[in-house]
């Protein structure tokens, strides 16, 4: 039976339209999500009592966990934010002595937070390199985490919406830009870390940077098309800042720093109903094989993977599969 050429052409056209519609939908969601841990992030999603019970059980078994500082000291830049705060808590829970640097300092006490008093919260601006250098000069640091970022900068025209889409509910300064908040703070931290190791030895020092899955679009099929044709200008600038930091970190002398770059997609929490629709869209996009859509990860999984990357000697980009593996 001979197929009708017009029918085949119509089917092909409809299929292409459906595919393009899917791409546009996912791009819009990606634009809203933009940052690796976006809008629907619960600010109160902390280390649970169940986590503490499990860690204490492990401590009783081998007497090596839940002892402050027994694994060394780490610096978390942005340690009072959503992701940085969760990483700081996880690190303290697993036996690291944690110093947090942020403009807000110590967050309000959360009844669910069992680690708040175990973290040394400092107030400071990482855009000033001397602030980071002075902390590192205290010595004994074994890793640095950079978790500073904003979703919507001042140039986006959407700055006020950070109140609703930021996990911490903070609104950046009117003139804050991705280049200043992401690139400058990271470059300052990298330079300070390199100087720290050069003076004290003991390298390479793990430097863990939180990027975004979309930063890898140029390396996956369809990614360049999505970024070139469907991505808003503010998101392009956001990704430029992330990639600039990735490049700087990967080109740091291997004897000084060990770069670990996490590229999570949407970070979700199942106990927050509002996070489920975008989580579902990303999950479906990844399951149907769209190469530019990474599967979402939970904040608990990501924070655990980030902390454990210190001792597991990993290097380079870590996507969702590597995040899952590291968290085990």
Secondary structure, DSSP 8 states (H G I E B T S, - for coil): ----HHHHHHHHHHHHHHHHHHHHHHHHHHHHH-SSS-TT--TT----HHHHHHHHHHHHHHS-SS-TTTT-EEEEETTTSHHHHHHHHHHHHTT-EEEEEESS-S----TT-SSGGGEEEEE--TTSHHHHHHHHTT--EEEEEE----SS-GGGT-GGGHHHHSTT-----TT--HIIIIIIHHHHHHHHHHHHHHHH----EEEEEE--GGGGGGGSTTHHHHHHHTS-HHHHHHHHHHHHHHHHHHTS-TTTEEEEEE----EE-TT-GGGHHHHHHHHHHHHTT-TT----EEHHHHHHHHHHTTTTT--EEE-HHHHHHHH-
